[in-house]
């Protein structure tokens, strides 16, 4: 951010342009805590092709994080990590639905960033307080998944399930 200061120096007006790096960093701090697909996923990546087996495909993860996603302007809430928990590279004709399910003893939230940059969110769409979301006619590409919690912090045991059958 640039700020312009006027100063009187010996009866002459001087114009100075000063750049404040700290102001720029402050502006970006709000988004620094938001999820980004650009980081390496905490629990790995899987390549799945339409008709994959086993179905559902399972991965043990831990839910939660230190970032309040409700401040990110994507219509979600809960606490997640900045980088994805898991990444799915999905090859498909586009005719199949892709379902993401979180199994946990704790109330979790589910956040997915799809191949075109769209955000999907669910809270309590599955069994009991489990998060679940279904993307009909899921397009091919990269899906980044965050498994969040309602309290700041992580370490909550959970299982991510990915299915074309549910």
SULNORCOR-V320497 format. One record per backbone hydrogen bond with DSSP energy under -1.0 kcal/mol. CO is the residue of the C=O (numbers start at 0). NH is the residue of the N-H. E is the energy in kcal/mol with one decimal. If there is no record, write none. Layout:
co=[CO | CO]
nh=[NH | NH]
e=[E | E]
//
This chain:
co=[0 | 2 | 4 | 6 | 8 | 11 | 13 | 15 | 17 | 19 | 20 | 21 | 22 | 23 | 24 | 27 | 30 | 43 | 45 | 47 | 48 | 56 | 58 | 60 | 62 | 64 | 66 | 66 | 67 | 68 | 77 | 78 | 79 | 81 | 83 | 84 | 85 | 86 | 87 | 88 | 89 | 90 | 95 | 97 | 98 | 99 | 100 | 102 | 108 | 109 | 110 | 111 | 112 | 113 | 117 | 119 | 121 | 126 | 129 | 130 | 132 | 134 | 140 | 142 | 143 | 144 | 144 | 145 | 146 | 147 | 148 | 152 | 155 | 157 | 158 | 159 | 160 | 161 | 162]
nh=[19 | 17 | 15 | 13 | 11 | 8 | 6 | 4 | 2 | 23 | 24 | 25 | 26 | 27 | 28 | 31 | 33 | 86 | 88 | 90 | 51 | 161 | 159 | 157 | 155 | 152 | 68 | 79 | 70 | 71 | 68 | 148 | 66 | 35 | 41 | 42 | 144 | 45 | 142 | 47 | 140 | 49 | 137 | 134 | 162 | 132 | 160 | 158 | 147 | 121 | 145 | 119 | 143 | 116 | 113 | 111 | 109 | 129 | 125 | 101 | 99 | 97 | 89 | 87 | 112 | 84 | 85 | 110 | 63 | 108 | 78 | 64 | 62 | 60 | 102 | 58 | 100 | 56 | 98]
e=[-1.8 | -2.2 | -1.9 | -2.6 | -1.8 | -3.1 | -1.7 | -2.1 | -2.1 | -1.3 | -2.3 | -2.0 | -2.0 | -1.8 | -1.2 | -1.6 | -1.3 | -1.7 | -2.8 | -2.8 | -1.0 | -2.5 | -3.1 | -2.2 | -1.5 | -2.8 | -1.1 | -2.4 | -1.6 | -1.7 | -2.2 | -1.7 | -2.0 | -2.5 | -2.3 | -2.4 | -3.0 | -2.0 | -3.0 | -2.7 | -2.6 | -3.1 | -2.1 | -2.9 | -2.3 | -2.4 | -3.0 | -2.3 | -2.4 | -2.1 | -3.1 | -2.8 | -2.3 | -2.1 | -2.9 | -2.7 | -2.5 | -2.9 | -3.1 | -2.7 | -2.9 | -2.2 | -3.0 | -2.9 | -2.6 | -2.6 | -1.8 | -2.5 | -2.3 | -1.8 | -3.2 | -1.6 | -3.1 | -2.7 | -2.5 | -1.9 | -2.6 | -3.1 | -3.3]
//
